[in-house]
Amino acid sequence: MKDRKYLFGPVPSRRFGRSLGVDLTPYKTCSLDCVFCQLGRTTHKTVERRAYVNMEEVLSELEEWLETDGKADYITLSGSGEPTLHERFGDVLTLIREKSEIPSLLLTNGTLLYLPEVREAAALASVVKVSLSAWDQASFGWVNRPHAELRFEEFISGQKAFRKEYAGQIWMEVFLVSGMNAMRGDVSRIAALAEEIRPDRIQLNTAIRPAAEDFAVPVSEERMAELTDLFHPRAEIIAEFSKQKDLKSQANRESVLAMLRRRPCTAEQIADGFGMHLNEVSKYLGNLLSTQEIRTERKGGTVYYAAAGRTSP
């Protein structure tokens, strides 16, 4: 497979099938620093929109992939940070529309949708997945840890405005953390805001994979099920509680497990060792954790993964 700088996958996904990722920002460049983020803490928290990576190179890679491989269920703008921070993210969506029949998916935290130019570009996507895990400025602060310039009211008004302007599918992810935003009363407040935004689908998630902070404790599957009826439409649970294995990803999954049987590694070390993107590695690790074939241990704030039964690093 040709080594690409900005594309990764296609990655197997429960929600999106085989998804080709397009990464438009350097590692952990984001407007939020969510306590539950599976990629770790945000190292560059910003709301500045600019050309973080060379867009001509991104478009060239994508065109070449469409001509030579071109098989995926979705082409997804995601990766190492918030894709709408790139001032030309809409160019990627335009290229997909013009040169492919594969639907495009924008994975965004929604914080910049209060900007008309961001809404205009986002509307080029086939599906837009937004996020909502808080109900006011205070909860926004402790769960999502936003950039100092972000206001919760603008965050919500931007999503409402986008719903009015956008005829495509909006999916909303609600990420719940035990002890922070998962009490029924708090989830009811989130659900009330979600109903005002009117997404087509609502998906509940929790910290099954190791999160940025070790206090980001997952909510149980049973508890999640009790909360689905608060949402309209009724929420679906997307957290990877299932222990089923994806046959398409079996080879890479087994390769990662074999590496961890030899020695404990961080997610970054696994990504470097196999030339994978961190998002792709995270999916395999999540599956292996759910089957209890591997375990995690924190050392000095760093998460290591090891095969079950191995001694710690």
Buried (B, 14 or more C-beta within 10 A) or exposed (E): EEEBEBBBBBBBBBBBEBBBBBBBBEBBBBBBBBBBBBBBBBBBBBBEBEEBBEBEEBBEBBEBBBEEEBEBBBBBBBBBBBBBBBBBBBBBBBBBBEBBEBBBBBBBBBBBBBBEEBBEBBBBBBBBBBBBBBBEEEBBEEBBBBBEEBBBEBBBBBBBBBBEEBEBBBBBBBBBBBEBBBEEEBBEBBBEBBBEBBBEBBBBBBBBBBBBBEEBBBBBEEBBEEBBEBBEEEBBBBBBBEEEBBEEBEEBBEBBBEBBBEEBBBBBBBBEEBEBBBBBBBBBBBBBBBBEBBBBBEEEEEBBBBBBEBEEE
